[in-house]
């Protein structure tokens, strides 16, 4: 299938997990795909496996964000997937980690979109998909800074949909439930699996399952959807 042929897609945090699987699907649909990550070695390996372009970038660093936007040029699809997801109770959260979380998850995504969307508006088309989280709307102990940052990104989804929609740019979110990725396992350990067992489907997601939801919102199949959040959370929103 080549549903996305002729389009360029940028996937931040695309060297592993949900971002990696999303890049795989977008490339399979014919898109020219760019992935980002902080590790040059891991990025080169991921790009070689997927057959895509890698640009090293740290979304917490505004200079890096600006450089990324310049190197990308015109982009038709942006998937804001890069994220910091520390776990800590509110009374134990240190300021540096809190700031880093918001710098990556909110500020980085915000100014990346601000740099890339003018081209979309000029061309009269574009799709932005923000990867948020079930904890943006569901209270989970220990996820305070992460959940707040993802709630902010969902708010930006709605605002951007109203700002950019008249020029043909759609903006939506995918809110995954607990997903079995190496990064989440390293940070949350068994807690991630425990959260999965509490869902109506009784398990964690695989990254490729979340990537399918991202692909849908990046494709023409969702042509009349904007400003929405797709809850790919195993029923977490219903429980």
C-alpha positions as CSV (number, residue, x, y, z in Angstrom):
1,X,0.0,0.0,0.0
2,X,1.2,3.5,-0.8
3,X,-1.5,5.7,0.9
4,X,1.1,8.2,2.0
5,X,3.2,8.3,-1.2
6,X,4.6,11.8,-1.9
7,X,4.4,12.9,1.8
8,X,7.2,13.5,4.2
9,X,6.7,12.4,7.9
10,X,8.7,13.3,11.0
11,X,8.5,11.0,14.0
12,X,10.2,12.3,17.1
13,X,11.5,9.7,19.4
14,X,11.5,7.3,16.5
15,X,14.4,5.1,17.4
16,X,12.5,2.7,19.7
17,X,9.1,1.7,21.0
18,X,5.9,3.4,19.7
19,X,7.9,5.9,17.5
20,X,9.9,3.1,15.8
21,X,6.8,1.1,15.0
22,X,5.0,4.3,13.8
23,X,7.9,5.1,11.5
24,X,7.8,1.5,10.1
25,X,4.1,1.8,9.3
26,X,4.4,5.3,7.7
27,X,7.3,4.1,5.6
28,X,5.4,1.0,4.5
29,X,2.6,3.3,3.4
30,X,5.0,5.1,1.1
31,X,5.9,8.2,3.2
32,X,9.4,9.6,3.2
33,X,10.1,9.2,6.9
34,X,12.5,11.1,9.2
35,X,13.1,9.9,12.8
36,X,14.8,11.7,15.6
37,X,16.4,10.6,18.9
38,X,19.2,11.7,21.2
39,X,21.5,8.7,20.6
40,X,23.4,8.9,17.2
41,X,24.3,5.2,17.4
42,X,20.8,4.0,18.2
43,X,19.4,6.3,15.6
44,X,21.7,5.1,12.9
45,X,20.8,1.5,13.6
46,X,17.1,2.2,13.6
47,X,17.3,4.2,10.4
48,X,19.2,1.4,8.7
49,X,16.6,-1.2,9.8
50,X,13.7,0.9,8.7
51,X,15.2,2.5,5.6
52,X,14.5,6.0,6.8
53,X,16.5,9.2,7.6
54,X,17.7,9.9,11.1
55,X,18.4,13.4,12.6
56,X,19.9,13.6,16.1
57,X,17.8,15.9,18.2
58,X,17.0,16.6,21.9
59,X,13.5,18.0,22.2
60,X,14.4,19.4,25.6
61,X,16.9,21.7,23.9
62,X,15.4,24.6,21.9
63,X,18.5,25.0,19.8
64,X,18.3,21.4,18.9
65,X,14.6,21.8,18.1
66,X,15.3,24.7,15.8
67,X,18.1,22.8,14.1
68,X,15.8,19.8,13.6
69,X,13.2,22.0,11.9
70,X,15.7,23.5,9.6
71,X,17.1,20.1,8.6
72,X,13.7,18.6,8.0
73,X,12.5,21.3,5.5
74,X,8.9,20.8,4.4
75,X,7.0,18.2,6.4
76,X,3.5,16.9,5.8
77,X,3.0,14.8,8.9
78,X,4.4,15.4,12.4
79,X,4.2,12.7,15.1
80,X,5.1,14.2,18.4
81,X,6.2,11.1,20.2
82,X,9.4,11.9,22.0
83,X,8.8,12.0,25.7
84,X,10.3,11.9,29.2
85,X,8.3,9.8,31.6
86,X,9.7,9.9,35.1
87,X,7.9,8.2,37.9
88,X,7.9,9.9,41.3
89,X,5.4,10.9,44.0
90,X,4.7,14.6,44.1
91,X,6.4,15.1,47.4
92,X,9.5,13.3,46.1
93,X,9.7,15.0,42.6
94,X,12.8,17.1,42.1
95,X,12.7,20.3,40.2
96,X,15.3,19.4,37.6
97,X,13.3,16.3,36.5
98,X,10.0,18.2,36.5
99,X,11.5,20.9,34.2
100,X,13.1,18.3,31.9
101,X,9.8,16.5,31.5
102,X,7.9,19.7,30.5
103,X,10.8,20.9,28.3
104,X,10.7,17.7,26.3
105,X,7.0,16.8,26.4
106,X,5.5,20.3,26.0
107,X,7.9,23.0,25.1
108,X,9.8,20.9,22.6
109,X,6.7,19.7,20.8
110,X,5.2,23.3,20.9
111,X,8.1,25.0,19.2
112,X,8.7,22.2,16.7
113,X,5.2,22.6,15.5
114,X,5.5,26.3,15.5
115,X,8.5,26.0,13.2
116,X,7.0,23.4,10.9
117,X,3.4,24.3,10.6
118,X,3.8,27.5,8.5
119,X,4.8,25.3,5.6
120,X,1.8,23.2,6.1
121,X,-0.5,26.2,6.2
122,X,1.1,27.6,3.1
123,X,0.5,24.4,1.2
124,X,-3.0,24.0,2.6
125,X,-2.5,20.5,4.1
126,X,-0.9,18.7,7.0
127,X,-1.4,16.3,9.8
128,X,-0.1,16.5,13.3
129,X,-0.5,13.6,15.7
130,X,0.5,14.1,19.4
131,X,1.2,10.9,21.4
132,X,-0.2,11.6,24.9
133,X,-1.2,9.1,27.5
134,X,-4.0,7.5,29.4
135,X,-2.7,9.2,32.5
136,X,-3.5,12.6,30.9
137,X,-7.1,12.0,32.1
138,X,-6.8,9.2,34.6
139,X,-5.1,9.6,38.0
140,X,-2.1,7.3,38.6
141,X,0.1,7.7,41.7
142,X,3.6,8.6,40.8
143,X,2.8,10.0,37.4
144,X,2.1,13.6,38.4
145,X,4.6,15.5,36.3
146,X,4.3,13.1,33.3
147,X,0.5,13.2,33.4
148,X,0.4,17.0,33.7
149,X,2.7,17.3,30.7
150,X,0.6,15.0,28.6
151,X,-2.6,16.8,29.6
152,X,-1.0,20.0,28.4
153,X,-0.2,18.3,25.0
154,X,-3.8,17.2,24.7
155,X,-4.9,20.8,25.4
156,X,-2.6,22.0,22.6
157,X,-4.2,19.4,20.3
158,X,-7.5,21.1,20.6
159,X,-6.1,24.7,20.3
160,X,-4.0,23.8,17.3
161,X,-7.0,22.1,15.6
162,X,-8.9,25.4,15.8
163,X,-5.9,27.5,14.8
164,X,-4.8,25.4,11.8
165,X,-8.0,23.7,10.6
166,X,-9.1,26.5,8.4
167,X,-5.9,26.1,6.3
168,X,-6.4,22.3,6.0
169,X,-4.1,21.1,8.8
170,X,-5.6,18.4,11.1
171,X,-4.4,17.9,14.7
172,X,-5.2,14.9,16.8
173,X,-3.9,12.9,19.8
174,X,-3.4,9.2,20.5
175,X,-3.6,8.4,24.2
176,X,-2.0,5.0,24.8
177,X,-2.5,3.0,27.9
178,X,0.4,1.1,29.5
179,X,2.6,-0.1,26.6
180,X,5.4,-2.7,26.7
181,X,8.4,-0.6,25.6
182,X,12.0,-0.8,26.8
183,X,12.0,2.8,28.0
184,X,8.8,2.4,30.1
185,X,10.0,-0.9,31.5
186,X,13.3,0.8,32.6
187,X,11.5,3.7,34.3
188,X,8.4,2.0,35.7
189,X,9.3,-1.7,36.0
190,X,6.6,-4.0,37.1
191,X,4.2,-1.1,37.7
192,X,3.5,-0.9,34.0
193,X,2.4,-4.5,33.8
194,X,0.3,-4.0,37.0
195,X,-1.5,-1.1,35.3
196,X,-2.1,-3.3,32.3
197,X,-3.8,-6.0,34.4
198,X,-6.3,-3.4,35.7
199,X,-7.6,-2.6,32.2
200,X,-10.7,-4.2,30.8
201,X,-8.5,-5.9,28.2
202,X,-6.3,-7.1,31.1
203,X,-2.9,-6.5,29.5
204,X,-0.4,-3.9,28.3
205,X,-0.3,-2.9,24.6
206,X,2.4,-3.7,22.1
207,X,4.0,-0.7,20.5
208,X,2.8,-1.8,17.0
209,X,-0.8,-1.6,18.3
210,X,-0.4,2.0,19.3
211,X,1.3,2.7,16.0
212,X,-1.8,1.6,14.1
213,X,-3.8,4.3,15.8
214,X,-1.2,6.9,14.9
215,X,-1.3,5.8,11.3
216,X,-5.0,6.1,11.2
217,X,-4.9,9.7,12.3
218,X,-2.1,10.5,9.9
219,X,-3.9,9.0,7.0
220,X,-6.8,10.2,4.7
221,X,-9.0,7.7,6.5
222,X,-9.4,10.2,9.3
223,X,-10.0,13.1,6.9
224,X,-12.9,14.6,9.0
225,X,-11.3,14.2,12.4
226,X,-9.5,17.0,14.1
227,X,-9.1,18.1,17.7
228,X,-9.8,14.6,19.0
229,X,-8.1,12.1,21.2
230,X,-8.1,8.5,20.3
231,X,-7.9,6.4,23.5
232,X,-5.8,3.4,22.6
233,X,-5.8,2.2,26.2
234,X,-7.3,-1.2,26.4
235,X,-10.5,0.3,27.9
236,X,-8.8,2.5,30.5
237,X,-11.0,5.5,29.7
238,X,-14.1,3.4,30.3
239,X,-13.0,1.8,33.6
